Amino acid sequence: MTTISSEVKPMKWGEITELHPSRFVLVEAIKVSSSNRVRQLEDMAVIQDYDNPQEAWGGYKELHKLHPTRELYVFHTSRSDVEVVEEFFSGVRQRT
C-alpha cells in the first residue's frame, strides 16, 4: 500500500529528475500556480517512484481513492517540465 508521509520534502522538478532518473514518479503538488488554464507545479513531494506506468497509475488510483482532495500526478522524469493543462468537467460521473 502506498501512503503519503507527513514528513515530505518539497522539491523542484529539476531535483526530482536528478534523484529519480528514468523513473515514473507519483508526486503531490505542494505549491502551484495557474495562468491561462495551465497549472504550473512549483514545489512537489515525491510519494513513490516506479519502474513502469501501470504500477505508477495503480499507486495513483489507490491514493486518490483515500485522499481525493490532494493534488496528485504521475510523471516520467524524462520530461523537461511539469505543466498541466486544466480541464473542467461538468455533468455526472458514474462511480464504479
C-alpha atoms as a printed R data frame, in Angstrom:
   type eleno elety resid chain resno       x      y       z
1  ATOM     1    CA   MET     A     1   0.000  0.000   0.000
2  ATOM     2    CA   THR     A     2   1.257  3.472  -0.878
3  ATOM     3    CA   THR     A     3   0.991  6.096   1.847
4  ATOM     4    CA   ILE     A     4   1.524  9.833   1.978
5  ATOM     5    CA   SER     A     5   4.113 10.646   4.592
6  ATOM     6    CA   SER     A     6   3.560 13.650   6.812
7  ATOM     7    CA   GLU     A     7   7.291 14.405   6.525
8  ATOM     8    CA   VAL     A     8   7.701 15.240   2.856
9  ATOM     9    CA   LYS     A     9  10.385 17.499   1.456
10 ATOM    10    CA   PRO     A    10   9.068 19.908  -1.170
11 ATOM    11    CA   MET     A    11  11.290 19.807  -4.246
12 ATOM    12    CA   LYS     A    12  11.562 21.452  -7.633
13 ATOM    13    CA   TRP     A    13  11.166 19.283 -10.752
14 ATOM    14    CA   GLY     A    14  14.905 19.506 -11.500
15 ATOM    15    CA   GLU     A    15  15.736 17.994  -8.106
16 ATOM    16    CA   ILE     A    16  13.233 15.193  -8.646
17 ATOM    17    CA   THR     A    17  14.660 14.305 -12.072
18 ATOM    18    CA   GLU     A    18  18.176 14.158 -10.603
19 ATOM    19    CA   LEU     A    19  17.144 11.931  -7.699
20 ATOM    20    CA   HIS     A    20  14.897  9.636  -9.780
21 ATOM    21    CA   PRO     A    21  16.361  9.431 -13.316
22 ATOM    22    CA   SER     A    22  14.340  7.489 -15.914
23 ATOM    23    CA   ARG     A    23  11.564  6.671 -13.448
24 ATOM    24    CA   PHE     A    24   7.830  7.170 -13.152
25 ATOM    25    CA   VAL     A    25   7.100  9.262 -10.069
26 ATOM    26    CA   LEU     A    26   3.898  9.765  -8.127
27 ATOM    27    CA   VAL     A    27   4.022 13.301  -6.757
28 ATOM    28    CA   GLU     A    28   1.831 15.546  -4.673
29 ATOM    29    CA   ALA     A    29   1.685 19.189  -5.694
30 ATOM    30    CA   ILE     A    30   2.702 21.368  -2.742
31 ATOM    31    CA   LYS     A    31   2.950 24.813  -4.360
32 ATOM    32    CA   VAL     A    32   1.165 25.556  -7.648
33 ATOM    33    CA   SER     A    33   0.044 28.476  -9.755
34 ATOM    34    CA   SER     A    34  -2.326 28.758 -12.701
35 ATOM    35    CA   SER     A    35  -2.220 31.001 -15.730
36 ATOM    36    CA   ASN     A    36  -4.268 30.711 -18.935
37 ATOM    37    CA   ARG     A    37  -5.603 27.277 -17.901
38 ATOM    38    CA   VAL     A    38  -2.085 25.930 -17.376
39 ATOM    39    CA   ARG     A    39  -1.179 24.648 -13.923
40 ATOM    40    CA   GLN     A    40   2.493 25.153 -13.038
41 ATOM    41    CA   LEU     A    41   3.746 22.856 -10.320
42 ATOM    42    CA   GLU     A    42   6.435 24.797  -8.489
43 ATOM    43    CA   ASP     A    43   7.057 22.534  -5.482
44 ATOM    44    CA   MET     A    44   6.221 18.833  -5.288
45 ATOM    45    CA   ALA     A    45   6.750 15.943  -2.917
46 ATOM    46    CA   VAL     A    46   7.674 12.542  -4.293
47 ATOM    47    CA   ILE     A    47   5.444  9.902  -2.793
48 ATOM    48    CA   GLN     A    48   6.835  6.907  -4.687
49 ATOM    49    CA   ASP     A    49   8.866  6.076  -7.774
50 ATOM    50    CA   TYR     A    50   8.129  3.168 -10.112
51 ATOM    51    CA   ASP     A    51   9.625  1.102 -12.945
52 ATOM    52    CA   ASN     A    52   6.541  1.113 -15.143
53 ATOM    53    CA   PRO     A    53   3.451  3.226 -15.773
54 ATOM    54    CA   GLN     A    54   0.953  0.543 -14.725
55 ATOM    55    CA   GLU     A    55   2.406  0.402 -11.211
56 ATOM    56    CA   ALA     A    56   2.526  4.204 -11.040
57 ATOM    57    CA   TRP     A    57  -1.122  4.578 -12.061
58 ATOM    58    CA   GLY     A    58  -2.087  1.839  -9.619
59 ATOM    59    CA   GLY     A    59  -0.422  3.817  -6.823
60 ATOM    60    CA   TYR     A    60  -2.152  6.984  -8.012
61 ATOM    61    CA   LYS     A    61  -5.600  5.363  -8.038
62 ATOM    62    CA   GLU     A    62  -5.105  3.860  -4.595
63 ATOM    63    CA   LEU     A    63  -4.054  7.186  -3.036
64 ATOM    64    CA   HIS     A    64  -6.626  9.239  -4.919
65 ATOM    65    CA   LYS     A    65  -9.354  6.993  -3.557
66 ATOM    66    CA   LEU     A    66  -8.074  7.531   0.015
67 ATOM    67    CA   HIS     A    67  -7.269 11.255  -0.412
68 ATOM    68    CA   PRO     A    68  -9.470 12.672  -3.209
69 ATOM    69    CA   THR     A    69  -8.746 16.312  -2.321
70 ATOM    70    CA   ARG     A    70  -4.958 16.013  -2.687
71 ATOM    71    CA   GLU     A    71  -3.418 17.121  -5.953
72 ATOM    72    CA   LEU     A    72  -1.598 14.010  -7.185
73 ATOM    73    CA   TYR     A    73   0.153 13.420 -10.510
74 ATOM    74    CA   VAL     A    74   2.219 10.754 -12.263
75 ATOM    75    CA   PHE     A    75   5.099 11.898 -14.469
76 ATOM    76    CA   HIS     A    76   8.117 10.320 -16.108
77 ATOM    77    CA   THR     A    77  11.328 12.046 -15.126
78 ATOM    78    CA   SER     A    78  12.435 12.338 -18.759
79 ATOM    79    CA   ARG     A    79  10.009 15.290 -19.048
80 ATOM    80    CA   SER     A    80  11.640 18.695 -19.078
81 ATOM    81    CA   ASP     A    81   8.736 20.374 -17.274
82 ATOM    82    CA   VAL     A    82   5.544 19.524 -15.421
83 ATOM    83    CA   GLU     A    83   2.921 21.970 -16.611
84 ATOM    84    CA   VAL     A    84  -0.590 20.539 -16.616
85 ATOM    85    CA   VAL     A    85  -3.497 21.826 -18.722
86 ATOM    86    CA   GLU     A    86  -6.536 22.434 -16.544
87 ATOM    87    CA   GLU     A    87  -9.712 20.744 -17.707
88 ATOM    88    CA   PHE     A    88 -13.079 21.399 -16.154
89 ATOM    89    CA   PHE     A    89 -15.688 18.662 -16.153
90 ATOM    90    CA   SER     A    90 -19.407 19.209 -15.942
91 ATOM    91    CA   GLY     A    91 -22.053 16.600 -15.565
92 ATOM    92    CA   VAL     A    92 -22.372 13.485 -13.510
93 ATOM    93    CA   ARG     A    93 -19.615 10.961 -13.047
94 ATOM    94    CA   GLN     A    94 -20.558  7.362 -12.512
95 ATOM    95    CA   ARG     A    95 -18.848  5.569  -9.652
96 ATOM    96    CA   THR     A    96 -17.572  2.097 -10.404
